[in-house]
Amino acid sequence: MPTRALRTAASGLYAQQLNVEVISNNIANVNTTGFKKNKAEFQDLMYQEVQVNPTQASDTNSSTTPSAKIQVGNGVQSSSTQKIFKQGDIVASGNQMDIAIQGDGLFQVRKSDGTIVYTRDGSFKVNSEGKIVTSGGYLLEPEISLSDNVQSISISKDGSVDVLENDGRTTTLGTIELAKFMNPSGLLALGNNLYGETESSGAPVLGTAGSKGFGEINQGFLESSNVDIVEEMVAMITAQRAYEINSKTVKTVEEMMTMANNLKT
């Protein structure tokens, strides 16, 4: 039926539109610190059995052999978008408050409502109260506060935070803990480089940086986006061609319907 072909082609158009939207978001965040790219995933729709020769079944003089049937698909639908937690490049920033994770793990952040969220963005700041916060003003968890007489701060690879005070004393303020998940791709993207825990991600496992299963912390560095701009451009061209072919399918079906309507007895 022509209408089935139209619906199938339309599902392909919708799928490729979503694919381009995901790719465009990846490209837009190519310079976003700690950004993890998305990948659109699709699945085929249910199939319908169609007789090869429908007149054979109604022909009383035909053999008793049943007419053959074939399966005809009904198109495609989007199933999910997946976060790809591939390591991004580690780039030196020269800022003592910038830290990057080399390996698995996420920083813990406490929002204003008390909930704990997670991030790979290590561009931390110090607020007016001396507390270490994200660029959005959310507190680093566990909370670490600096006094007024701090001259410099040192963060070791295991997350230990030491400060050099103006009087020459060195003080340990605490340790930055990391969290990891059984399925990090199941985390909910909240915006502002933050992720939330979900049933798909599982419960967080806390640990010390550099220990088994956790990456090391590098002070004075930031993790770049893991978006490969060349790979995204190729994917966008492929999606564009697929969209174009589906639109031509719609045009072809319309031409076939026009020809059928113009048939004369």
Backbone bond lengths (Angstrom), bond angles and torsions (degrees), N, CA, C in turn:
res aa  C-N    CA-C-N  psi(-1)  N-CA   C-N-CA  omega(-1)  CA-C   N-CA-C  phi
1 M - - - 1.469 - - 1.525 109.44 -
2 P 1.344 117.33 135.80 1.470 119.51 179.60 1.517 113.39 -59.95
3 T 1.365 115.85 -34.12 1.463 117.80 -178.53 1.522 111.38 -64.43
4 R 1.332 116.92 -33.84 1.465 119.90 177.28 1.523 110.33 -63.97
5 A 1.324 116.60 -42.38 1.461 120.44 178.77 1.521 110.97 -63.85
6 L 1.334 117.06 -37.23 1.464 120.05 177.97 1.524 111.08 -65.48
7 R 1.329 116.32 -43.72 1.467 119.46 179.11 1.528 110.76 -64.29
8 T 1.325 115.98 -39.44 1.463 119.87 179.45 1.527 111.22 -63.81
9 A 1.318 115.67 -45.55 1.465 120.00 179.07 1.516 110.75 -64.91
10 A 1.345 117.18 -38.78 1.463 120.41 179.11 1.521 110.94 -63.57
11 S 1.338 117.65 -39.27 1.473 120.12 177.58 1.519 110.84 -63.31
12 G 1.340 116.21 -35.98 1.456 119.52 176.32 1.513 112.33 -66.21
13 L 1.340 116.92 -36.77 1.467 120.97 177.45 1.521 110.83 -65.24
14 Y 1.320 116.89 -44.50 1.464 120.67 178.81 1.529 110.78 -62.86
15 A 1.331 116.49 -41.06 1.467 120.67 -178.25 1.522 110.97 -64.23
16 Q 1.318 117.14 -44.74 1.459 119.87 -179.24 1.526 111.99 -71.20
17 Q 1.333 116.58 -29.64 1.460 119.31 174.40 1.520 110.67 -63.23
18 L 1.350 116.46 -44.71 1.461 120.40 176.49 1.525 111.06 -63.36
19 N 1.326 116.37 -39.16 1.457 120.61 179.99 1.525 110.65 -61.36
20 V 1.327 116.89 -43.24 1.471 120.96 179.13 1.527 110.25 -66.00
21 E 1.337 118.08 -37.42 1.463 121.40 178.73 1.527 110.89 -62.66
22 V 1.334 116.89 -41.09 1.458 120.69 178.55 1.526 110.33 -66.40
23 I 1.325 116.39 -44.27 1.465 120.82 179.75 1.523 110.79 -63.27
24 S 1.326 117.13 -41.52 1.462 120.31 -179.20 1.530 111.05 -64.87
25 N 1.336 117.04 -35.45 1.466 119.80 176.44 1.527 111.02 -66.16
26 N 1.337 116.33 -38.44 1.469 119.47 176.11 1.524 111.15 -61.68
27 I 1.329 116.40 -46.23 1.466 120.08 -178.72 1.523 110.92 -65.19
28 A 1.335 116.62 -38.36 1.467 120.30 -179.84 1.521 111.78 -63.47
29 N 1.340 117.36 -27.80 1.457 121.64 -177.42 1.532 112.84 -103.48
30 V 1.317 116.66 24.91 1.461 120.22 -177.85 1.526 111.63 -63.55
31 N 1.343 117.65 -25.75 1.463 121.26 179.99 1.529 112.76 -108.45
32 T 1.330 117.82 12.84 1.459 121.60 179.51 1.527 110.08 -82.80
33 T 1.319 116.18 124.93 1.466 121.41 -176.84 1.520 110.71 -62.28
34 G 1.338 116.15 127.74 1.463 121.90 175.81 1.510 114.99 72.73
35 F 1.338 118.30 9.42 1.470 120.48 -177.70 1.520 110.75 -69.76
36 K 1.337 115.72 139.42 1.461 122.55 175.83 1.520 108.71 -113.89
37 K 1.322 116.20 127.13 1.453 120.80 -172.85 1.529 111.70 -70.69
38 N 1.329 114.52 157.46 1.460 122.39 177.75 1.519 110.33 -103.90
39 K 1.315 114.14 155.29 1.463 120.85 175.20 1.516 108.30 -134.07
40 A 1.333 116.52 125.70 1.463 121.15 178.36 1.523 109.34 -80.49
41 E 1.335 116.36 137.27 1.459 121.88 179.60 1.525 108.89 -121.96
42 F 1.330 115.38 143.06 1.463 121.44 -175.04 1.522 110.37 -130.62
43 Q 1.335 115.36 161.12 1.453 121.17 175.19 1.523 109.66 -144.29
44 D 1.349 115.33 152.34 1.453 118.94 -178.85 1.527 110.59 -76.58
45 L 1.340 115.24 153.81 1.458 121.52 179.90 1.525 110.52 -84.85
46 M 1.331 115.14 177.05 1.467 120.37 -178.16 1.523 110.65 -63.17
47 Y 1.334 115.14 152.64 1.455 121.70 -178.89 1.529 110.69 -102.03
48 Q 1.315 115.25 153.04 1.457 121.78 179.73 1.520 108.54 -120.97
49 E 1.337 115.94 136.47 1.454 120.62 178.54 1.525 109.85 -85.05
50 V 1.312 115.74 128.91 1.459 121.75 -178.83 1.524 108.38 -126.20
51 Q 1.336 116.51 134.94 1.453 120.39 177.69 1.519 110.53 -71.20
52 V 1.333 114.46 138.69 1.466 118.84 179.15 1.521 110.62 -67.05
53 N 1.343 116.03 -41.69 1.470 121.28 -179.93 1.518 108.48 -130.88
54 P 1.332 118.61 86.32 1.462 120.09 -175.11 1.514 114.34 -62.93
55 T 1.352 119.12 -23.50 1.468 120.92 -179.58 1.515 111.80 -72.22
56 Q 1.323 116.67 -20.79 1.459 119.69 -177.13 1.519 111.31 -65.91
57 A 1.353 116.26 -36.67 1.462 119.62 -177.40 1.522 111.25 -68.22
58 S 1.350 119.23 -30.27 1.455 122.17 -178.07 1.525 112.92 -90.72
59 D 1.325 117.84 -5.21 1.458 122.27 -179.52 1.520 109.07 -84.47
60 T 1.344 117.84 112.24 1.476 120.97 -177.26 1.510 112.11 -69.99
61 N 1.343 117.29 -22.44 1.466 120.43 -179.13 1.510 112.94 -87.46
62 S 1.336 117.04 -3.71 1.465 119.64 -178.30 1.504 109.96 -77.72
63 S 1.317 116.49 166.44 1.462 121.56 179.11 1.514 110.15 -66.82
64 T 1.301 116.44 164.81 1.467 121.36 -179.73 1.515 112.54 -78.67
65 T 1.321 116.69 -3.39 1.458 119.60 178.81 1.525 109.46 -67.00
66 P 1.348 118.93 124.39 1.463 120.50 -178.48 1.514 111.34 -64.42
67 S 1.315 114.80 146.02 1.466 119.18 178.93 1.519 109.96 -67.23
68 A 1.326 115.56 144.58 1.462 120.28 -179.11 1.519 110.40 -69.29
69 K 1.325 115.24 151.04 1.457 121.64 178.27 1.525 109.71 -123.65
70 I 1.300 115.40 146.24 1.462 121.08 176.30 1.517 108.61 -124.59
71 Q 1.317 115.54 157.96 1.459 120.79 178.14 1.526 109.74 -96.38
72 V 1.316 115.43 131.36 1.456 121.35 177.94 1.524 107.96 -118.02
73 G 1.300 116.38 127.22 1.453 120.93 -178.89 1.513 112.27 -76.73
74 N 1.333 115.53 161.36 1.459 121.97 -178.88 1.520 112.92 -114.70
75 G 1.327 116.23 16.30 1.458 118.50 174.15 1.512 113.91 111.59
76 V 1.326 114.68 -152.92 1.457 121.76 -171.52 1.522 108.98 -135.79
77 Q 1.317 116.54 154.85 1.458 121.08 173.71 1.524 109.04 -142.02
78 S 1.319 115.75 153.45 1.464 119.82 177.02 1.517 109.37 -75.46
79 S 1.310 117.11 136.94 1.463 121.42 -179.42 1.517 112.21 -104.54
80 S 1.332 116.99 -38.48 1.461 119.67 -179.24 1.520 109.50 -172.62
81 T 1.324 115.36 170.37 1.454 122.24 166.99 1.525 107.60 -120.11
82 Q 1.285 116.44 134.47 1.462 121.76 -174.60 1.521 110.98 -114.64
83 K 1.332 115.75 134.41 1.459 121.48 173.53 1.526 109.27 -81.26
84 I 1.316 115.80 130.37 1.461 121.44 178.50 1.524 108.07 -99.37
85 F 1.345 116.92 104.95 1.460 121.21 -176.55 1.532 110.84 -88.80
86 K 1.319 114.75 55.76 1.456 121.17 174.41 1.518 109.16 -83.12
87 Q 1.325 116.44 143.41 1.460 120.95 -178.76 1.519 111.20 -61.97
88 G 1.343 115.98 131.65 1.454 120.54 173.68 1.520 110.67 -89.52
89 D 1.314 116.83 167.96 1.463 121.15 179.14 1.529 110.41 -65.45
90 I 1.337 116.14 142.22 1.459 122.55 176.35 1.527 107.80 -96.15
91 V 1.336 115.34 118.67 1.466 121.39 -174.07 1.523 109.36 -117.78
92 A 1.336 116.33 133.10 1.462 120.85 178.69 1.524 110.22 -69.91
93 S 1.345 114.97 135.16 1.463 120.49 179.03 1.526 112.34 -114.46
94 G 1.339 117.51 -24.51 1.451 121.09 -178.86 1.513 113.88 79.91
95 N 1.330 117.45 1.06 1.459 122.16 179.71 1.516 109.52 -97.18
96 Q 1.321 118.26 126.02 1.455 121.25 -176.12 1.529 113.31 -68.77
97 M 1.328 117.90 -15.92 1.456 121.12 178.09 1.529 112.73 -92.11
98 D 1.324 116.94 -3.52 1.467 120.90 177.56 1.517 109.41 -90.11
99 I 1.331 116.67 130.49 1.464 121.05 178.13 1.529 109.09 -136.79
100 A 1.310 115.80 144.55 1.459 122.02 -178.88 1.520 109.32 -127.77
101 I 1.322 115.55 147.38 1.466 121.90 177.44 1.518 108.30 -98.27
102 Q 1.311 116.12 121.51 1.464 121.83 174.63 1.521 106.84 -100.22
103 G 1.347 115.95 97.18 1.457 120.34 -176.41 1.524 110.99 122.90
104 D 1.331 116.37 -160.08 1.461 121.12 -176.52 1.525 111.61 -81.45
105 G 1.335 114.20 151.74 1.455 120.00 175.89 1.514 112.44 127.40
106 L 1.331 115.32 158.85 1.457 122.12 177.29 1.525 108.96 -136.84
107 F 1.323 116.03 152.12 1.452 121.06 173.71 1.529 109.23 -76.04
108 Q 1.320 115.79 147.14 1.454 121.15 175.44 1.526 109.62 -95.55
109 V 1.318 115.55 137.38 1.463 121.56 -177.40 1.525 107.94 -133.01
110 R 1.333 115.93 136.56 1.466 120.57 177.16 1.528 109.68 -102.29
111 K 1.332 115.56 123.30 1.459 120.77 178.58 1.529 110.35 -80.09
112 S 1.321 115.65 172.71 1.465 120.61 -177.14 1.524 112.50 -65.31
113 D 1.345 117.98 -24.01 1.461 120.44 178.31 1.524 112.83 -88.93
114 G 1.331 116.73 4.16 1.457 121.45 176.83 1.514 115.40 93.27
115 T 1.319 118.69 -9.01 1.460 121.00 179.99 1.527 110.74 -75.02
116 I 1.323 115.21 151.11 1.466 121.83 179.97 1.524 108.68 -99.06
117 V 1.318 115.82 127.39 1.457 122.29 174.62 1.529 107.88 -124.71
118 Y 1.327 116.05 178.44 1.458 119.89 -169.46 1.527 110.52 -135.77
119 T 1.331 116.23 152.79 1.457 120.73 -177.67 1.522 110.81 -153.88
120 R 1.330 115.11 157.13 1.468 121.68 170.86 1.521 110.64 -106.00
121 D 1.313 116.45 -2.08 1.465 121.65 -179.66 1.524 109.13 -80.93
122 G 1.310 116.87 111.55 1.453 121.32 -177.14 1.508 114.54 -101.67
123 S 1.342 117.60 22.48 1.468 120.18 178.29 1.529 108.79 -85.30
124 F 1.327 116.41 78.70 1.455 122.07 -175.81 1.520 111.41 -87.22
125 K 1.325 113.89 159.41 1.456 122.29 -179.78 1.528 108.95 -132.27
126 V 1.321 116.38 174.33 1.461 122.72 174.22 1.526 107.57 -116.64
127 N 1.346 116.86 124.61 1.467 119.34 -178.71 1.532 111.36 -84.26
128 S 1.311 116.26 -174.84 1.466 121.16 -175.44 1.524 112.81 -66.18
129 E 1.332 116.79 -18.37 1.462 120.92 179.34 1.526 112.61 -95.09
130 G 1.347 116.41 2.63 1.451 120.71 179.59 1.511 114.24 84.41
131 K 1.330 118.15 8.81 1.460 121.56 -178.85 1.524 110.55 -92.02
132 I 1.338 116.02 145.68 1.457 121.45 179.30 1.524 108.55 -79.47
133 V 1.338 116.08 125.52 1.462 122.05 -176.47 1.524 109.73 -134.17
134 T 1.340 115.03 167.15 1.461 121.07 174.75 1.526 109.44 -80.03
135 S 1.320 116.11 177.64 1.461 120.20 177.07 1.521 111.47 -63.12
136 G 1.342 116.42 -25.70 1.450 120.78 178.06 1.513 113.96 -87.09
137 G 1.325 117.79 0.63 1.452 121.79 177.58 1.516 115.18 90.46
138 Y 1.349 118.41 7.74 1.462 120.90 179.46 1.523 110.26 -85.15
139 L 1.338 115.71 142.47 1.464 121.46 -174.93 1.517 111.85 -73.88
140 L 1.331 115.18 139.25 1.452 120.78 171.40 1.522 108.71 -70.84
141 E 1.329 116.82 138.33 1.463 122.37 179.86 1.528 108.92 -116.89
142 P 1.354 120.78 129.52 1.466 128.00 -2.88 1.544 111.24 -64.92
143 E 1.322 115.37 150.20 1.455 121.42 -174.66 1.527 111.12 -68.62
144 I 1.337 115.25 134.37 1.459 121.70 178.63 1.530 107.96 -128.60
145 S 1.335 116.49 126.98 1.468 121.83 -177.49 1.519 110.10 -118.76
146 L 1.328 115.63 141.18 1.460 122.30 177.93 1.521 109.33 -107.09
147 S 1.314 116.31 144.60 1.464 121.09 177.72 1.530 109.98 -88.66
148 D 1.331 116.10 175.28 1.463 121.21 -176.78 1.528 113.08 -72.01
149 N 1.335 116.65 -23.97 1.471 119.37 -174.63 1.523 112.95 -97.96
150 V 1.348 117.31 25.54 1.467 121.01 177.78 1.523 109.34 -81.72
151 Q 1.323 114.71 128.51 1.458 120.08 179.69 1.520 111.16 -92.77
152 S 1.331 117.49 -41.42 1.461 121.78 178.90 1.523 108.84 -154.77
153 I 1.322 114.55 161.74 1.458 121.07 -178.91 1.524 109.16 -124.77
154 S 1.341 115.51 140.92 1.461 120.86 -179.87 1.527 108.30 -128.44
155 I 1.333 115.68 127.85 1.465 121.77 179.75 1.520 107.81 -118.94
156 S 1.329 116.39 117.00 1.460 121.02 -177.62 1.520 110.98 -80.76
157 K 1.313 116.66 173.53 1.462 121.46 -176.82 1.520 112.55 -67.64
158 D 1.334 117.15 -21.16 1.464 119.64 177.32 1.523 112.42 -92.67
159 G 1.339 116.71 7.19 1.449 120.86 175.97 1.511 115.15 90.76
160 S 1.321 118.64 0.96 1.456 121.17 179.30 1.534 110.18 -70.23
161 V 1.347 115.58 130.10 1.462 121.42 -176.22 1.526 109.45 -106.55
162 D 1.338 116.75 115.49 1.461 123.27 177.68 1.524 109.06 -117.47
163 V 1.317 116.09 145.95 1.464 120.26 178.38 1.523 109.63 -126.49
164 L 1.326 115.03 145.76 1.455 122.45 173.85 1.519 107.54 -101.98
165 E 1.334 115.70 119.09 1.462 119.95 -177.75 1.524 110.67 -89.12
166 N 1.322 114.99 168.06 1.466 120.27 -176.35 1.517 112.96 -63.50
167 D 1.331 117.32 -25.53 1.458 120.45 179.90 1.524 112.82 -86.83
168 G 1.367 116.69 5.25 1.452 120.90 176.92 1.509 114.55 92.71
169 R 1.308 118.52 -4.93 1.453 120.84 179.61 1.519 110.96 -78.66
170 T 1.339 115.70 148.25 1.467 122.01 175.48 1.514 108.92 -111.50
171 T 1.326 116.33 128.07 1.459 121.76 -176.54 1.523 110.07 -127.22
172 T 1.334 116.10 138.10 1.465 121.82 174.94 1.521 108.97 -92.54
173 L 1.340 115.94 121.33 1.457 120.43 -175.88 1.525 113.56 -93.34
174 G 1.304 117.22 -22.89 1.461 120.12 -178.23 1.516 110.82 157.73
175 T 1.333 115.12 -168.82 1.458 121.60 -178.30 1.520 109.82 -132.13
176 I 1.324 116.17 135.68 1.464 121.77 176.40 1.526 107.96 -83.17
177 E 1.332 115.76 115.11 1.459 120.85 178.08 1.528 110.24 -87.43
178 L 1.320 115.18 150.06 1.460 121.13 175.76 1.526 109.80 -110.72
179 A 1.313 115.44 156.48 1.463 122.17 176.63 1.522 108.70 -124.73
180 K 1.310 115.85 143.78 1.456 120.12 174.02 1.523 109.07 -136.41
181 F 1.337 115.07 161.90 1.455 121.39 -174.95 1.520 109.95 -128.43
182 M 1.334 114.52 151.11 1.456 119.68 176.68 1.525 110.98 -61.10
183 N 1.341 115.90 -38.87 1.460 121.39 179.11 1.520 109.11 -131.06
184 P 1.323 118.81 83.08 1.465 120.73 -178.47 1.529 113.00 -62.39
185 S 1.335 117.78 -25.46 1.458 120.19 178.40 1.526 111.89 -66.15
186 G 1.331 116.69 -17.35 1.456 120.66 178.73 1.508 113.90 -85.21
187 L 1.339 118.50 -1.62 1.455 121.14 178.30 1.529 110.66 -66.15
188 L 1.321 115.28 148.84 1.464 121.20 179.83 1.520 109.60 -91.43
189 A 1.335 116.73 120.30 1.463 121.12 177.59 1.529 109.10 -73.16
190 L 1.336 116.50 123.02 1.457 122.29 -175.61 1.520 113.01 -104.69
191 G 1.314 117.78 -3.43 1.454 120.43 -172.02 1.522 109.94 84.82
192 N 1.322 116.62 169.94 1.472 122.36 -177.76 1.525 112.19 57.22
193 N 1.334 116.56 29.88 1.473 122.59 -179.54 1.520 112.92 63.69
194 L 1.320 117.99 26.40 1.461 122.44 -177.49 1.522 110.78 -113.39
195 Y 1.337 115.33 149.62 1.455 122.32 177.23 1.521 109.37 -127.85
196 G 1.330 115.24 146.55 1.452 120.92 178.38 1.516 111.17 -113.96
197 E 1.323 115.84 151.10 1.460 122.16 178.72 1.522 110.42 -71.77
198 T 1.328 117.44 141.76 1.463 123.03 176.16 1.522 109.07 -135.54
199 E 1.323 115.81 173.35 1.465 119.71 175.44 1.522 110.71 -63.63
200 S 1.325 116.54 -35.33 1.472 119.92 -179.16 1.523 111.99 -67.73
201 S 1.326 117.20 -35.65 1.469 120.30 -178.63 1.519 111.96 -75.69
202 G 1.338 116.83 -27.97 1.458 120.31 -174.30 1.520 110.75 84.86
203 A 1.301 115.32 174.78 1.468 120.71 -179.65 1.522 110.16 -76.26
204 P 1.336 117.48 149.35 1.470 119.64 179.68 1.521 112.17 -72.38
205 V 1.309 114.92 146.84 1.463 122.20 172.92 1.519 106.98 -111.29
206 L 1.328 116.46 121.03 1.461 121.04 -176.71 1.519 110.42 -94.49
207 G 1.315 115.55 148.18 1.450 119.88 179.74 1.513 111.90 -167.46
208 T 1.322 114.33 176.19 1.461 121.75 -179.54 1.519 110.26 -91.34
209 A 1.304 116.48 137.85 1.461 120.79 178.04 1.527 110.11 -58.29
210 G 1.315 115.61 137.73 1.460 120.69 179.64 1.507 113.89 88.61
211 S 1.347 117.83 -12.50 1.461 119.69 177.10 1.520 108.86 -80.24
212 K 1.319 116.82 178.26 1.460 121.81 -174.76 1.532 110.80 -59.47
213 G 1.316 116.16 124.03 1.452 121.69 177.78 1.510 115.06 88.89
214 F 1.324 118.35 -6.74 1.462 121.76 -178.82 1.522 110.00 -117.99
215 G 1.335 114.98 145.89 1.454 120.14 178.71 1.520 111.94 -78.53
216 E 1.321 115.33 171.83 1.462 121.61 179.08 1.522 110.30 -95.03
217 I 1.334 115.02 152.13 1.459 121.83 177.88 1.522 109.45 -96.33
218 N 1.325 115.35 133.25 1.464 121.05 -179.09 1.525 109.07 -120.39
219 Q 1.335 116.47 115.11 1.461 121.09 -179.81 1.528 110.50 -78.79
220 G 1.334 115.29 143.37 1.455 120.31 179.78 1.510 113.71 81.92
221 F 1.341 116.57 13.72 1.465 121.49 179.24 1.525 109.52 -131.67
222 L 1.334 116.36 157.96 1.452 122.93 173.46 1.522 109.45 -131.42
223 E 1.322 115.57 147.38 1.460 120.39 177.06 1.523 109.62 -88.31
224 S 1.311 116.64 124.79 1.460 120.75 179.09 1.526 110.65 -77.67
225 S 1.328 115.34 168.54 1.460 121.07 173.12 1.525 109.70 -60.50
226 N 1.330 116.43 145.10 1.468 119.20 178.65 1.530 112.26 -91.80
227 V 1.328 116.87 17.76 1.465 121.52 177.91 1.523 109.86 -76.28
228 D 1.326 116.21 125.82 1.466 122.41 173.62 1.525 107.25 -95.12
229 I 1.327 117.17 107.86 1.458 121.21 -171.67 1.523 111.62 -62.48
230 V 1.336 118.06 -35.05 1.468 120.31 179.28 1.523 110.22 -67.53
231 E 1.326 116.03 -43.29 1.464 120.57 178.78 1.533 111.01 -61.85
232 E 1.326 116.73 -39.59 1.464 120.01 179.96 1.520 111.52 -69.82
233 M 1.319 118.10 -36.04 1.454 121.13 177.96 1.530 110.91 -65.22
234 V 1.336 116.70 -41.51 1.467 120.43 177.56 1.530 110.05 -63.79
235 A 1.348 116.54 -43.12 1.462 120.47 178.78 1.522 111.32 -62.90
236 M 1.331 117.09 -36.78 1.461 120.57 179.66 1.525 111.10 -67.79
237 I 1.332 117.35 -39.64 1.459 120.64 177.55 1.528 110.25 -64.22
238 T 1.340 116.31 -41.66 1.467 120.04 178.17 1.519 111.36 -62.51
239 A 1.332 116.89 -42.81 1.461 120.70 178.63 1.527 110.98 -64.97
240 Q 1.314 116.50 -38.24 1.462 120.37 179.35 1.521 110.91 -64.11
241 R 1.337 116.91 -42.43 1.471 120.46 179.27 1.522 110.44 -65.97
242 A 1.331 116.84 -40.23 1.461 120.12 179.02 1.525 110.73 -64.25
243 Y 1.326 116.94 -39.68 1.472 121.11 177.29 1.529 110.14 -63.31
244 E 1.316 116.21 -42.06 1.464 120.94 -179.44 1.524 111.09 -63.35
245 I 1.346 117.12 -42.17 1.469 120.59 -179.47 1.525 110.46 -66.11
246 N 1.348 117.20 -39.94 1.461 119.67 178.12 1.523 111.31 -64.51
247 S 1.336 116.90 -37.55 1.471 119.73 177.79 1.521 110.85 -66.81
248 K 1.333 117.07 -34.17 1.460 119.91 176.84 1.523 110.74 -68.86
249 T 1.337 116.87 -31.33 1.459 120.42 175.61 1.527 110.49 -61.89
250 V 1.344 115.64 -43.91 1.465 119.88 177.49 1.531 110.11 -59.46
251 K 1.317 116.78 -43.93 1.470 120.84 -179.97 1.518 111.02 -64.12
252 T 1.339 117.01 -40.68 1.468 120.74 -179.95 1.520 111.04 -64.14
253 V 1.331 117.46 -43.85 1.463 121.21 178.86 1.524 110.37 -63.08
254 E 1.333 116.44 -40.27 1.466 120.03 178.87 1.522 110.76 -62.54
255 E 1.333 117.43 -39.89 1.460 121.13 178.09 1.521 111.04 -65.98
256 M 1.332 117.31 -39.76 1.470 120.98 177.90 1.531 110.74 -63.74
257 M 1.341 117.40 -42.04 1.453 120.80 178.44 1.518 111.45 -65.13
258 T 1.329 116.97 -36.23 1.459 120.79 177.40 1.522 110.99 -65.30
259 M 1.342 115.93 -42.73 1.470 119.97 178.60 1.520 110.74 -62.70
260 A 1.339 116.70 -40.97 1.462 119.54 179.83 1.516 111.80 -65.90
261 N 1.333 116.27 -37.60 1.470 119.49 179.01 1.520 112.87 -68.57
262 N 1.328 115.98 -24.44 1.471 120.40 -177.75 1.510 113.81 -91.81
263 L 1.353 116.75 0.12 1.470 119.35 178.80 1.519 109.96 -66.85
264 K 1.310 115.74 140.48 1.455 121.97 179.77 1.527 109.00 -115.72
265 T 1.304 114.80 141.82 1.452 119.33 178.84 1.516 110.40 -79.45
